[in-house]
Amino acid sequence: MIYNRKESDYKVKFYKNSVTKQSLVLEYIEILNEKEQAKVLKYVEFLRINEGYLEEPYSKHIKGKIRELRIDFSRKRHRILYFTFIKKTIVLLHAFLKKTDRTPKSEIKRAEENYLDVLKNPKIYG
């Protein structure tokens, strides 16, 4: 029997600073080479289809509602910190190239600041 599974109606939004209106996650992705961009966007789409939740090794819980999307490309380890928001919205908070075994506290802190900014300005993501 073939199941006609409805395409996920989750959507992905890039965090925008409420003051500068700048989206550093989008800028991060845009500076990657074409193959890296394709893989990152493929993983983001995979995240959307799976309604904001992927098991390890694709995603990992970081802190509170913040999770880490893990994209490895050759020896580069791209990370996008995100959370699932109201109205089935996945907000990509912060992106960086991981160079150590543990996620740096400074990167987590930046994602937490962006998370709080999203909570203060929910209309941007509605």
MDAnalysis code that builds the backbone (N, CA, C; Angstrom):
import MDAnalysis as mda
import numpy as np

u = mda.Universe.empty(378, n_residues=126, atom_resindex=np.repeat(np.arange(126), 3), trajectory=True)
u.add_TopologyAttr("name", ["N", "CA", "C"] * 126)
u.add_TopologyAttr("resid", np.arange(1, 127))
u.add_TopologyAttr("resname", ["MET", "ILE", "TYR", "ASN", "ARG", "LYS", "GLU", "SER", "ASP", "TYR", "LYS", "VAL", "LYS", "PHE", "TYR", "LYS", "ASN", "SER", "VAL", "THR", "LYS", "GLN", "SER", "LEU", "VAL", "LEU", "GLU", "TYR", "ILE", "GLU", "ILE", "LEU", "ASN", "GLU", "LYS", "GLU", "GLN", "ALA", "LYS", "VAL", "LEU", "LYS", "TYR", "VAL", "GLU", "PHE", "LEU", "ARG", "ILE", "ASN", "GLU", "GLY", "TYR", "LEU", "GLU", "GLU", "PRO", "TYR", "SER", "LYS", "HIS", "ILE", "LYS", "GLY", "LYS", "ILE", "ARG", "GLU", "LEU", "ARG", "ILE", "ASP", "PHE", "SER", "ARG", "LYS", "ARG", "HIS", "ARG", "ILE", "LEU", "TYR", "PHE", "THR", "PHE", "ILE", "LYS", "LYS", "THR", "ILE", "VAL", "LEU", "LEU", "HIS", "ALA", "PHE", "LEU", "LYS", "LYS", "THR", "ASP", "ARG", "THR", "PRO", "LYS", "SER", "GLU", "ILE", "LYS", "ARG", "ALA", "GLU", "GLU", "ASN", "TYR", "LEU", "ASP", "VAL", "LEU", "LYS", "ASN", "PRO", "LYS", "ILE", "TYR", "GLY"])
u.atoms.positions = np.array([
    [0.840, -1.182, 0.000],
    [0.000, 0.000, 0.000],
    [0.887, 1.248, 0.000],
    [0.514, 2.225, -0.750],
    [1.264, 3.473, -0.824],
    [0.581, 4.503, 0.053],
    [1.348, 5.089, 0.932],
    [0.823, 6.129, 1.803],
    [1.113, 7.481, 1.197],
    [0.133, 8.320, 1.131],
    [0.307, 9.657, 0.579],
    [0.574, 10.606, 1.739],
    [1.813, 10.610, 2.207],
    [2.176, 11.457, 3.334],
    [2.211, 12.910, 2.894],
    [1.499, 13.733, 3.626],
    [1.457, 15.162, 3.316],
    [2.829, 15.784, 3.577],
    [3.280, 16.602, 2.660],
    [4.553, 17.323, 2.842],
    [4.463, 18.175, 4.093],
    [5.517, 18.205, 4.868],
    [5.537, 18.972, 6.110],
    [5.208, 20.436, 5.844],
    [4.372, 20.999, 6.697],
    [4.067, 22.413, 6.529],
    [4.902, 23.271, 7.482],
    [5.988, 22.693, 7.969],
    [6.943, 23.474, 8.748],
    [7.673, 24.417, 7.803],
    [8.102, 25.547, 8.331],
    [8.884, 26.464, 7.512],
    [10.165, 26.832, 8.260],
    [11.161, 27.235, 7.493],
    [12.460, 27.609, 8.060],
    [12.653, 29.100, 7.867],
    [13.053, 29.766, 8.946],
    [13.341, 31.203, 8.887],
    [14.768, 31.426, 9.392],
    [15.431, 32.381, 8.775],
    [16.761, 32.764, 9.229],
    [16.611, 33.859, 10.271],
    [17.341, 33.727, 11.376],
    [17.320, 34.763, 12.403],
    [17.769, 36.084, 11.799],
    [17.030, 37.152, 12.116],
    [17.414, 38.506, 11.722],
    [17.538, 39.335, 12.978],
    [18.666, 40.004, 13.110],
    [18.867, 40.888, 14.249],
    [17.786, 41.957, 14.228],
    [17.101, 42.157, 15.344],
    [15.967, 43.086, 15.384],
    [16.392, 44.537, 15.181],
    [17.656, 44.854, 15.425],
    [18.144, 46.222, 15.263],
    [18.747, 46.426, 13.865],
    [19.689, 45.577, 13.495],
    [20.400, 45.747, 12.219],
    [19.698, 45.095, 11.039],
    [18.758, 44.192, 11.310],
    [18.032, 43.428, 10.273],
    [18.966, 42.519, 9.485],
    [20.133, 42.256, 10.031],
    [21.140, 41.436, 9.386],
    [20.917, 39.959, 9.734],
    [21.096, 39.082, 8.755],
    [20.979, 37.642, 8.972],
    [22.348, 36.998, 8.782],
    [23.047, 36.797, 9.879],
    [24.397, 36.251, 9.798],
    [24.413, 34.787, 9.373],
    [23.347, 34.041, 9.668],
    [23.287, 32.642, 9.236],
    [23.231, 32.585, 7.708],
    [22.379, 33.394, 7.118],
    [22.272, 33.438, 5.664],
    [23.594, 33.893, 5.040],
    [24.213, 34.889, 5.635],
    [25.516, 35.359, 5.140],
    [26.569, 34.262, 5.237],
    [26.544, 33.495, 6.326],
    [27.486, 32.389, 6.506],
    [27.330, 31.369, 5.367],
    [26.083, 31.010, 5.077],
    [25.817, 30.024, 4.032],
    [26.241, 30.560, 2.664],
    [25.994, 31.834, 2.415],
    [26.313, 32.423, 1.112],
    [27.807, 32.469, 0.812],
    [28.669, 32.500, 1.829],
    [30.107, 32.548, 1.565],
    [30.723, 31.164, 1.358],
    [29.952, 30.103, 1.601],
    [30.456, 28.744, 1.388],
    [30.559, 28.473, -0.113],
    [31.416, 27.511, -0.471],
    [31.486, 27.152, -1.886],
    [30.199, 26.421, -2.284],
    [30.000, 26.244, -3.568],
    [28.742, 25.720, -4.101],
    [28.365, 24.353, -3.526],
    [29.324, 23.447, -3.409],
    [29.040, 22.106, -2.889],
    [28.678, 22.144, -1.412],
    [29.395, 22.973, -0.651],
    [29.078, 23.093, 0.774],
    [27.694, 23.713, 0.967],
    [27.391, 24.747, 0.185],
    [26.064, 25.368, 0.256],
    [24.977, 24.338, -0.020],
    [25.170, 23.546, -1.051],
    [24.174, 22.539, -1.432],
    [23.940, 21.549, -0.286],
    [25.015, 21.115, 0.351],
    [24.866, 20.151, 1.445],
    [24.190, 20.795, 2.651],
    [24.574, 22.013, 2.984],
    [23.952, 22.718, 4.111],
    [22.455, 22.886, 3.854],
    [22.093, 23.346, 2.667],
    [20.681, 23.569, 2.349],
    [19.902, 22.254, 2.286],
    [20.564, 21.187, 1.868],
    [19.934, 19.864, 1.868],
    [19.613, 19.447, 3.305],
    [20.536, 19.668, 4.229],
    [20.306, 19.315, 5.634],
    [19.215, 20.192, 6.247],
    [19.183, 21.466, 5.881],
    [18.138, 22.366, 6.386],
    [16.777, 21.878, 5.894],
    [16.695, 21.466, 4.644],
    [15.439, 20.938, 4.098],
    [15.062, 19.628, 4.797],
    [16.030, 18.792, 5.054],
    [15.815, 17.543, 5.784],
    [15.250, 17.848, 7.177],
    [15.781, 18.876, 7.809],
    [15.297, 19.314, 9.120],
    [13.841, 19.774, 9.022],
    [13.517, 20.535, 7.991],
    [12.149, 21.030, 7.803],
    [11.173, 19.877, 7.596],
    [11.531, 18.955, 6.733],
    [10.657, 17.818, 6.440],
    [10.419, 16.972, 7.692],
    [11.426, 16.898, 8.552],
    [11.313, 16.112, 9.780],
    [10.816, 16.943, 10.962],
    [10.198, 18.058, 10.661],
    [9.498, 18.898, 11.637],
    [10.387, 19.384, 12.778],
    [11.628, 19.723, 12.425],
    [12.527, 20.344, 13.384],
    [13.251, 19.399, 14.313],
    [13.127, 18.111, 14.076],
    [13.806, 17.176, 14.966],
    [14.511, 16.093, 14.166],
    [15.807, 15.989, 14.351],
    [16.613, 14.927, 13.768],
    [17.408, 14.261, 14.885],
    [17.624, 12.986, 14.748],
    [18.437, 12.232, 15.713],
    [19.921, 12.479, 15.444],
    [20.763, 12.094, 16.388],
    [22.202, 12.118, 16.153],
    [22.500, 11.120, 15.044],
    [23.420, 11.338, 14.182],
    [24.473, 12.336, 14.193],
    [24.105, 13.637, 13.481],
    [22.866, 13.767, 12.995],
    [22.473, 14.949, 12.232],
    [22.187, 16.165, 13.106],
    [21.735, 15.916, 14.305],
    [21.360, 17.004, 15.196],
    [21.673, 16.590, 16.625],
    [21.856, 17.589, 17.466],
    [22.173, 17.305, 18.868],
    [21.594, 18.411, 19.736],
    [21.079, 18.026, 20.897],
    [20.567, 19.015, 21.848],
    [21.750, 19.786, 22.435],
    [21.612, 21.105, 22.531],
    [22.680, 21.936, 23.083],
    [22.294, 22.460, 24.460],
    [21.200, 23.250, 24.512],
    [20.803, 23.846, 25.788],
    [19.378, 24.374, 25.661],
    [18.541, 24.072, 26.638],
    [17.163, 24.548, 26.589],
    [16.481, 24.051, 25.327],
    [15.936, 24.960, 24.545],
    [15.269, 24.586, 23.293],
    [16.229, 24.608, 22.103],
    [17.460, 24.995, 22.337],
    [18.427, 25.138, 21.239],
    [19.058, 23.794, 20.888],
    [19.043, 23.500, 19.594],
    [19.664, 22.297, 19.061],
    [20.719, 22.685, 18.029],
    [21.539, 21.727, 17.657],
    [22.633, 21.959, 16.722],
    [22.449, 21.059, 15.504],
    [22.348, 21.662, 14.323],
    [22.334, 20.915, 13.074],
    [23.789, 20.700, 12.682],
    [24.161, 19.454, 12.443],
    [25.566, 19.111, 12.218],
    [25.783, 18.711, 10.762],
    [26.582, 19.504, 10.056],
    [26.863, 19.242, 8.655],
    [28.371, 19.105, 8.487],
    [28.825, 17.898, 8.226],
    [30.251, 17.657, 8.017],
    [30.514, 17.578, 6.527],
    [31.533, 18.318, 6.099],
    [31.916, 18.340, 4.690],
    [33.429, 18.228, 4.635],
    [33.917, 17.066, 4.192],
    [35.338, 16.800, 4.188],
    [35.850, 16.952, 5.623],
    [36.792, 17.830, 5.855],
    [37.289, 18.034, 7.223],
    [36.632, 19.218, 7.909],
    [35.705, 19.849, 7.251],
    [35.012, 21.006, 7.829],
    [33.750, 20.536, 8.545],
    [33.520, 21.122, 9.713],
    [32.337, 20.764, 10.499],
    [31.484, 22.019, 10.687],
    [30.502, 22.183, 9.800],
    [29.601, 23.331, 9.888],
    [28.525, 23.026, 10.914],
    [28.181, 24.040, 11.701],
    [27.141, 23.886, 12.708],
    [26.164, 25.046, 12.601],
    [24.878, 24.717, 12.692],
    [23.829, 25.733, 12.719],
    [22.997, 25.479, 13.963],
    [22.953, 26.458, 14.843],
    [22.149, 26.348, 16.056],
    [20.755, 26.876, 15.747],
    [19.735, 26.152, 16.181],
    [18.355, 26.477, 15.811],
    [17.396, 26.075, 16.922],
    [16.142, 26.490, 16.781],
    [15.075, 25.990, 17.644],
    [13.767, 26.025, 16.890],
    [12.798, 25.281, 17.382],
    [11.479, 25.250, 16.764],
    [10.590, 26.231, 17.509],
    [9.971, 27.131, 16.748],
    [9.204, 28.252, 17.287],
    [7.717, 28.035, 17.013],
    [6.911, 29.001, 17.385],
    [5.466, 28.917, 17.204],
    [5.087, 28.795, 15.734],
    [3.907, 28.267, 15.499],
    [3.358, 28.106, 14.147],
    [4.275, 27.282, 13.241],
    [4.854, 26.240, 13.815],
    [5.678, 25.309, 13.032],
    [6.802, 26.023, 12.279],
    [7.515, 26.867, 12.973],
    [8.616, 27.617, 12.379],
    [9.929, 27.185, 13.014],
    [10.887, 26.849, 12.180],
    [12.233, 26.520, 12.640],
    [13.075, 27.763, 12.397],
    [13.676, 28.307, 13.456],
    [14.488, 29.514, 13.325],
    [15.962, 29.124, 13.438],
    [16.718, 29.424, 12.377],
    [18.164, 29.179, 12.371],
    [18.825, 30.372, 13.038],
    [19.385, 30.149, 14.223],
    [19.870, 31.230, 15.076],
    [21.297, 31.678, 14.788],
    [22.180, 30.721, 14.571],
    [23.604, 31.059, 14.494],
    [24.336, 29.950, 13.748],
    [25.316, 30.308, 12.937],
    [26.100, 29.324, 12.189],
    [27.583, 29.600, 12.385],
    [28.356, 28.525, 12.419],
    [29.802, 28.674, 12.592],
    [30.511, 27.405, 12.131],
    [31.809, 27.523, 11.953],
    [32.662, 26.394, 11.602],
    [33.269, 25.870, 12.898],
    [32.958, 24.643, 13.227],
    [33.426, 24.056, 14.486],
    [34.860, 23.572, 14.325],
    [35.722, 24.003, 15.244],
    [37.143, 23.653, 15.149],
    [37.632, 22.857, 16.349],
    [36.775, 22.693, 17.358],
    [37.156, 21.961, 18.562],
    [36.183, 20.804, 18.775],
    [36.497, 19.913, 19.714],
    [35.621, 18.773, 19.972],
    [34.292, 19.199, 20.590],
    [34.331, 20.167, 21.471],
    [33.112, 20.642, 22.132],
    [32.638, 21.929, 21.464],
    [31.328, 22.136, 21.497],
    [30.778, 23.382, 20.958],
    [31.225, 24.522, 21.874],
    [31.930, 25.526, 21.342],
    [32.424, 26.623, 22.181],
    [31.288, 27.367, 22.894],
    [31.512, 27.688, 24.148],
    [30.509, 28.402, 24.950],
    [30.158, 29.748, 24.326],
    [31.124, 30.393, 23.678],
    [30.855, 31.690, 23.047],
    [29.837, 31.545, 21.913],
    [29.875, 30.437, 21.186],
    [28.922, 30.201, 20.102],
    [27.527, 29.916, 20.675],
    [27.475, 29.166, 21.758],
    [26.197, 28.885, 22.425],
    [25.610, 30.177, 22.979],
    [26.458, 31.004, 23.574],
    [25.994, 32.278, 24.145],
    [25.398, 33.169, 23.044],
    [26.042, 33.216, 21.894],
    [25.537, 34.015, 20.782],
    [24.168, 33.499, 20.324],
    [24.016, 32.182, 20.262],
    [22.730, 31.593, 19.871],
    [21.658, 31.911, 20.916],
    [22.024, 31.877, 22.197],
    [21.066, 32.205, 23.263],
    [20.615, 33.662, 23.164],
    [21.545, 34.563, 22.869],
    [21.192, 35.975, 22.705],
    [20.227, 36.148, 21.527],
    [20.499, 35.452, 20.435],
    [19.623, 35.524, 19.271],
    [18.256, 34.920, 19.590],
    [18.244, 33.835, 20.353],
    [16.998, 33.191, 20.782],
    [16.136, 34.179, 21.573],
    [16.750, 34.887, 22.522],
    [16.011, 35.877, 23.321],
    [15.499, 37.012, 22.442],
    [16.282, 37.409, 21.447],
    [15.854, 38.454, 20.516],
    [14.626, 37.991, 19.716],
    [14.606, 36.719, 19.327],
    [13.447, 36.170, 18.609],
    [12.213, 36.222, 19.506],
    [12.377, 35.830, 20.774],
    [11.236, 35.822, 21.698],
    [10.685, 37.224, 21.940],
    [11.560, 38.220, 21.893],
    [11.121, 39.623, 22.082],
    [10.459, 40.194, 20.831],
    [10.717, 39.606, 19.675],
    [10.214, 40.121, 18.388],
    [9.565, 39.005, 17.569],
    [8.542, 38.345, 18.106],
    [7.969, 37.190, 17.405],
    [7.276, 37.539, 16.083],
    [6.861, 38.787, 15.900],
    [6.160, 39.170, 14.665],
    [7.030, 38.972, 13.427],
    [8.345, 39.108, 13.598],
    [9.279, 38.955, 12.470],
    [9.191, 37.540, 11.897],
    [8.860, 36.564, 12.734],
    [8.919, 35.149, 12.341],
    [7.554, 34.522, 12.134],
    [6.497, 35.305, 12.251],
    [5.138, 34.783, 12.137],
    [4.672, 34.534, 10.745],
])
